[in-house]
């Protein structure tokens, strides 16, 4: 008999009968396995043997290639055919979904870029650094919950629990987005996969004076990252704004902070204190790179926070309780209050939206007030770093802190 121009036969295949058949010159022979309906062994004229599954679309026969013999044994071929024929449409849909790289590219184009997300750079960095090196060539439908767990374990071990949660957030969003576009895809992400407890994510950490001194002095050996950390303390701005500061954003000592699409607001124009301008002046201008704080390679902004934060921590004279770069912003806000700056001015320095009627009707820019606030902040930091001699007393020998001096309140 013939089907689709192929010589066909039907028999219950055995390991021996699969091994023995010789090719038929000029013909491709297809042998149906009576032991597994739908499994077909194809004998090519050149001598190779290929397993396929026969199924029907709108009444028309179609073949799905499963693999080659002997790489795929009879038992393995039957198992593969059984799984495929349980739901051929779903299996084909999974196959058509493409690799993780394919879905990632589509996600960046059709979701991240299409919606103008401010987090585009961070999403791309997270994908390229932590996820794609492990998954780029894998079919997205083959990535299981255990694979996600293994990835998060690796990131947590190498870069910390918070970085692992950032990776999880990107993976979860991308897989949920993909599921919204596919009939049969189900995301493997489950609840409670985060590595940091919800209660711990509500941060309250503020660096104490001795901690601030330790961090500041440890920055000496880290030119770009150390300068960025100090600048963060002196300006109270978000690390993303600082990392993407461009040379042409500074004019006559004033930083005009760029407003990103969909951004609710920021500090606007800030006249920087001399201490902050000195930090900028020490940064080298790299030809072709418009950023003040540059990446180690390429023409982009600084982006290796977790690695350099670990190096900074390693240079501290004594371990600090867990702290993050964002804690510097909270610390700066607390120091503004300590300097006697009015709360509403401090909030404007931070770039926070002013609530209520005042936020709606008060259109004054408060440039001078914010400049005075930042200078007051710089003065407080200077007094912490260089306390008056009368306020310094020796610590007793063997103090647990490891520091030789402490300051009086």
C-alpha positions in Angstrom: 0.0 0.0 0.0 1.1 3.6 -0.5 0.4 6.7 1.6 1.7 10.1 0.4 3.9 8.4 -2.1 5.6 6.2 0.5 5.7 2.4 0.6 3.9 1.5 3.8 3.6 -1.6 5.9 2.2 -2.3 9.4 3.7 -4.7 12.0 4.4 -4.9 15.7 7.9 -3.6 15.9 10.5 -5.2 18.1 14.1 -4.2 18.9 15.3 -6.9 16.4 12.9 -5.9 13.6 13.9 -2.2 14.0 17.6 -3.1 13.8 17.4 -5.5 10.8 15.5 -3.9 7.9 17.7 -2.9 5.0 16.9 0.2 2.8 15.0 -0.2 -0.4 16.9 1.4 -3.3 15.1 4.5 -4.6 12.3 4.2 -2.1 11.4 5.5 1.3 9.6 2.8 3.3 7.4 3.7 6.3 6.6 1.0 8.8 3.6 1.6 11.1 4.1 0.2 14.6 1.0 -1.9 15.6 2.3 -1.8 19.2 1.9 2.0 19.3 -0.7 3.4 16.9 0.6 6.5 15.2 4.3 5.7 15.5 6.1 5.4 12.2 9.6 4.1 11.4 10.9 5.7 8.2 13.6 3.7 6.2 15.5 6.1 4.0 17.2 4.9 0.8 20.5 6.0 2.2 20.2 3.7 5.2 19.1 6.1 8.0 16.1 5.3 10.1 13.8 8.1 11.5 10.9 8.0 14.0 7.8 10.1 13.3 4.3 10.4 14.7 1.4 10.5 12.4 -1.5 12.8 13.2 -4.3 14.7 11.3 -5.1 18.3 10.8 -8.5 19.0 9.2 -8.6 15.4 8.0 -5.2 15.6 6.3 -2.2 13.5 7.5 0.8 15.2 9.0 4.1 13.9 10.4 6.0 15.1 13.4 9.6 14.0 13.4 10.6 12.5 16.8 14.2 11.5 16.3 16.6 9.1 14.6 17.3 5.5 15.4 19.4 4.3 17.2 19.8 7.6 19.1 16.1 7.1 20.0 15.4 3.5 20.9 12.0 1.7 20.2 10.9 2.2 23.8 11.9 5.9 23.7 10.2 6.4 20.4 6.9 4.9 21.7 7.1 7.1 24.8 7.7 10.2 22.7 4.9 9.4 20.3 2.5 8.7 23.2 3.3 12.1 24.7 3.0 13.9 21.4 -0.3 12.2 20.3 -2.0 13.0 23.7 -2.3 16.6 22.4 -0.6 17.2 19.1 -1.8 20.8 18.9 -0.4 21.7 22.3 2.9 20.0 21.5 3.2 21.9 18.3 2.3 25.2 20.0 5.0 24.6 22.5 7.5 23.9 19.7 6.4 27.0 17.8 6.9 29.1 21.0 10.6 29.2 20.3 13.6 29.5 22.5 13.8 31.6 25.6 15.9 34.1 23.6 13.1 34.4 21.0 10.5 35.1 23.7 12.8 37.5 25.4 13.4 39.5 22.3 9.7 39.6 21.6 9.0 40.7 25.2 11.4 43.5 25.0 10.0 44.7 21.7 6.3 44.3 22.2 5.9 44.9 25.9 8.9 46.8 27.4 9.6 49.1 24.5 6.0 49.4 23.3 5.0 50.6 26.8 8.0 52.9 27.2 8.9 51.3 30.6 11.4 53.3 32.6 12.9 50.1 33.8 13.9 49.0 30.2 17.6 49.3 30.9 17.5 47.4 34.1 15.3 44.7 32.6 17.7 44.3 29.7 20.7 44.2 32.0 19.0 41.5 34.2 18.2 39.4 31.2 21.6 39.7 29.6 23.6 39.1 32.7 21.7 36.6 34.8 19.2 34.8 32.7 20.0 34.5 29.0 23.5 32.9 29.6 21.7 29.9 31.1 18.5 29.7 29.2 18.9 31.5 25.8 18.9 28.3 23.7 16.3 26.4 25.7 12.7 26.1 24.6 10.6 28.2 26.9 8.1 25.4 27.3 10.9 23.2 28.6 11.8 25.5 31.5 10.3 24.0 34.7 9.9 25.3 38.2 13.0 23.4 39.3 15.0 25.3 36.6 13.7 28.6 38.0 14.7 27.6 41.5 18.2 26.6 40.4 18.7 29.9 38.6 17.5 31.9 41.7 19.8 29.7 44.0 22.8 30.6 41.8 22.0 34.3 41.7 21.4 34.4 45.5 24.7 32.6 46.2 26.7 34.9 43.9 24.9 38.2 44.2 22.5 38.1 47.2 18.8 37.5 47.9 17.6 40.9 46.6 19.3 40.4 43.3 17.6 37.0 43.0 14.2 38.6 43.7 14.9 41.2 40.9 15.7 38.3 38.5 12.5 36.5 39.6 10.5 39.7 38.9 11.7 39.8 35.3 11.2 36.1 34.7 7.7 36.2 36.2 6.6 39.2 34.2 8.0 37.8 30.9 6.5 34.3 31.4 3.1 35.8 32.4 3.2 38.0 29.4 4.0 35.0 27.2 1.2 33.0 28.7 -1.3 35.9 27.9 -0.4 35.4 24.2 -0.4 31.6 24.0 -3.3 29.2 24.2 -1.5 26.4 26.1 1.5 27.9 27.8 1.4 27.9 31.6 4.1 29.8 33.6 6.1 27.6 36.0 6.4 30.5 38.5 4.7 29.8 41.9 3.9 31.9 44.9 6.4 32.3 47.6 9.5 31.9 45.4 10.9 35.3 46.6 14.1 35.1 48.6 13.4 38.2 50.8 10.4 38.2 53.1 7.8 40.8 52.5 8.4 42.3 55.9 12.1 42.7 55.2 11.4 44.5 51.9 9.9 47.4 53.8 13.2 48.9 54.5 13.9 51.2 57.5 17.7 51.0 57.4 19.6 54.3 58.1 23.4 54.3 58.4 24.7 55.5 61.8 27.5 58.1 61.9 30.3 55.5 62.4 28.8 53.4 59.6 28.7 56.4 57.3 32.3 57.2 58.1 33.4 53.6 57.4 31.5 53.4 54.1 32.8 56.9 53.0 36.5 56.0 53.7 36.2 52.5 52.1 35.2 54.3 48.8 38.8 55.6 48.5 39.9 52.5 46.7 36.9 52.2 44.3 37.2 55.2 42.0 34.0 55.1 40.0 31.7 53.2 42.3 33.1 55.0 45.4 32.5 58.3 43.8 29.0 57.3 42.9 28.3 56.2 46.5 29.5 59.5 47.9 27.5 61.4 45.4 24.4 59.5 46.4 24.9 60.6 50.0 25.5 64.2 49.0 22.5 64.5 46.7 19.9 62.1 48.1 18.9 61.0 44.6 18.0 57.5 43.3 20.9 55.4 42.1 19.3 55.1 38.6 19.3 58.9 38.3 22.9 59.1 39.5 24.2 56.3 37.2 22.6 57.9 34.2 23.9 61.4 34.9 25.4 62.9 31.7 28.0 65.5 31.4 25.6 67.8 29.5 23.1 67.6 32.4 25.4 69.8 34.5 25.7 73.5 33.7 27.0 76.2 36.0 26.9 73.9 38.9 23.2 73.0 38.3 22.1 69.4 37.6 19.0 69.3 35.4 17.6 65.9 36.2 16.1 64.2 33.1 12.5 63.2 33.3 11.8 59.7 31.8 8.6 58.8 30.0 5.8 57.8 32.5 7.9 59.2 35.4 5.7 60.9 38.0 8.3 63.4 39.0 11.8 64.1 40.3 13.8 66.7 42.0 14.1 68.8 38.8 16.9 71.3 39.0 19.5 71.0 41.8 22.3 73.4 42.5 25.0 71.1 43.8 27.2 71.8 46.7 30.9 72.1 46.1 31.6 68.7 47.6 29.3 67.0 45.0 30.8 69.1 42.1 34.3 68.1 43.2 33.3 64.4 42.9 32.1 65.0 39.3 35.3 66.9 38.5 37.4 63.8 39.4 35.6 61.6 36.9 37.4 61.1 33.6 35.7 62.0 30.4 35.6 58.9 28.1 35.4 59.7 24.4 32.1 58.4 23.0 30.6 57.9 26.5 28.2 60.7 27.6 27.9 59.5 31.2 29.7 60.9 34.3 29.8 57.5 36.0 30.8 55.1 33.2 30.6 51.4 32.8 33.8 49.4 32.9 33.4 48.5 29.2 31.4 50.0 26.4 29.8 53.4 26.1 27.1 53.0 28.7 26.5 54.2 32.3 27.7 52.4 35.4 25.8 49.2 35.9 27.7 46.7 38.1 26.2 47.6 41.4 26.1 44.2 43.1 29.7 43.3 42.3 31.2 46.6 43.4 29.0 46.8 46.5 30.5 43.4 47.5 34.0 44.9 47.0 33.1 47.9 49.1 31.8 45.7 51.9 35.0 43.7 51.8 37.0 46.9 52.4 35.1 47.9 55.5 37.1 47.6 58.8 34.2 45.7 60.4 31.1 44.0 58.8 28.0 46.2 58.7 24.5 45.0 59.2 22.9 44.4 55.8 22.6 47.7 53.9 21.8 48.7 50.3 22.6 51.6 48.0 19.0 52.8 48.4 19.6 53.1 52.2 22.0 56.0 51.4 19.0 57.9 50.1 17.1 57.2 53.3 20.1 58.2 55.3 20.5 61.5 53.4 16.8 62.3 54.0 17.3 61.7 57.8 20.4 64.0 57.7 18.4 66.7 56.0 16.0 66.7 59.0 19.0 66.7 61.4 20.3 69.8 59.5 17.1 71.6 60.3 15.8 71.6 56.7 12.0 72.0 56.5 10.3 68.7 55.7 8.6 70.1 52.5 11.9 71.3 51.2 13.5 67.9 52.0 10.7 66.2 50.1 11.3 68.4 47.1 15.0 67.6 47.2 14.1 63.9 47.2 11.8 64.4 44.2 8.8 63.2 46.0 5.4 64.4 44.9 3.9 67.0 47.3 0.4 65.8 48.3 -2.8 67.8 48.6 -3.6 71.3 47.5 -0.1 72.5 47.9 1.2 70.0 45.4 -1.5 71.1 42.9 -1.3 74.9 43.2 2.2 75.7 44.3 4.2 76.0 41.1 7.3 77.6 42.6 10.4 75.7 41.8 12.2 76.2 45.1 15.6 76.2 43.4 17.3 78.4 46.1 15.7 76.5 49.0 16.8 73.1 47.5 20.3 74.5 47.0 20.5 75.6 50.7 19.2 72.2 51.8 21.9 70.3 49.8 24.6 72.6 51.2 23.3 71.9 54.8 23.4 68.2 54.0 27.0 68.5 52.8 27.9 70.4 56.0 26.4 67.7 58.2 28.2 65.0 56.3 31.4 66.9 56.7 31.0 67.2 60.4 30.3 63.5 60.7 33.5 62.7 58.7 35.6 65.3 60.5 34.1 65.6 64.0 35.5 68.4 66.3 38.4 67.2 68.3 36.7 68.0 71.5 34.0 65.4 70.7 36.4 62.5 70.2 37.4 60.2 73.0 39.4 57.0 73.0 37.6 53.7 73.1 38.7 51.2 75.7 41.1 48.6 74.3 39.5 45.6 72.6 36.2 47.3 71.9 34.0 45.1 69.7 33.5 47.8 67.1 37.2 47.6 66.0 37.3 51.5 65.8 39.8 53.4 67.9 37.6 56.5 68.4 34.0 57.3 69.0 32.1 60.6 68.9 30.0 62.2 71.6 26.4 63.1 70.6 
